[in-house]
Amino acid sequence: MCVLVCAAGCPVFREADKKDPQGGACTPGFEVLLQKQLKGKQMQKEMAEFIHERIKIEEEYAKNLSKLSLSPLAAQEEGTVGEAWIQLKKSLHDEAEVHLKFSNKLHSEVEKPMLTFRSDHFKKDLKKYDHHIADLRKQLASRYAGVEKKDLEVKTQQLEVKLSDDLMRSLDLYNQTQSKWFEEMVTTSMHLHQYTTLRHETDMFNQSTIENVDQLLQAVDPAKDRDLWVKEHKTGNVRPIDLDI
């Protein structure tokens, strides 16, 4: 008889956990949990690989943006348009810095925790729980074989069955494993949430890099640029007019 503890603290007997296929101690429920956790380890490894590829893309993008910001193209532009152009090129450098920081944070706050969360001892720990529970359930199977035949009165806060020390140990080990599984699912979702948080931050910083460009573009004044050009090249103060023949 396999037992879990429900939210209210009462033991719960699971029908699916009664016997294994060979008729021995009841372990299928734990085995399903074990396989789920081992599969989760592989999935988290693949997620980390995915994040690693994203990091490489961000690093390459940052590198190309920084290179483009140093381009001499249109460097001779003057006046208010020239000021806006200079700021636009500078914004590329700032944006490159944002994406580089994003890639670094992805590594330290998402990829690395994903890889280290499931340590090399993960499988060994689960196997240790598996062996403990298998041994204890062999004892429980014989000790509580007759429980199903009894008409048990289930109360709100307790089940009227005296729990032995072995049963309590089994419950503790089972629930430790259950807790570990839950913790891993929550931790994985937190890693993914951190990814989206960092992505939002990157968008916000990118927006700030373009704000100065927008302001300078709005301040572009063709008339002012013309006057500056006239003064610099000393072409005279009289503006050319249309001529009619």
Steps between C-alpha positions, in 0.01 A plus 500: 500500500654829391422811699533872432410788724223729381488876549315458828770269632299178460651186340364430151507144361559498125332225295766519226784442745388169648723254319781508250471285180703221665272484799757637745498817706291779354736731313337596166384839630849590613648365177272726298613794712864397459472478122324835488784662694768340283318617188474846656878501543544445126239764417670757721834419336345563158347826623847607617638417155226713343588793726868450412417538130307818578803632688723444197252684277488795740880514519534498121227762464671725755832458319349601164314798647819628662691461173231686305500786750863571400418521130626820327194510273339847484751628757524832311135591552463841665252707698203363688477200267865424575437517874209256466713269286783497755252417777344225289840334455573539871168333578624190317795483736269541801266234364795264452587546867141417597500176302841403633377548857189301411712208377715511815193496725347215301812300573527582871129517592336245269740260323738437790227442764326260261817296460599500868152443645501136397842395629690182425361355823140544385451148367688345792274679748188375325634145488576523871139598570386222269692231690388630840135506400517159331638340820251672726205417279585133507444519873190714461350266242490212746428709808203682352370239255176476685428871517275493192277236653411720791223752503708812576328812625657804335491812708577858394837531671622141541471142385446259789797275424798492730805587293815306577849655498572323171187644345592848615847461351348383174264795495787737568715360219211494255402857578862618482510371145163650421621831641819478293294453184278796584805714581659415166186590306473832683871573459485431126209740459693760702798464265273558201335794675843653555560471125188704420587754771845558351346523153261773614789688658692482172204644309472781752870590476491479121212747500702741713793488254278628219328779696788747449494423128128576487552832679777608263302397193207707623741791540626480141466852352569529126493883518759503778717254310481722191604810695791314658614382159479849355701647786764232480544519124441878475266475203316820588200604698249523214292191454464388136152547354311347208567682170242558231606555142 
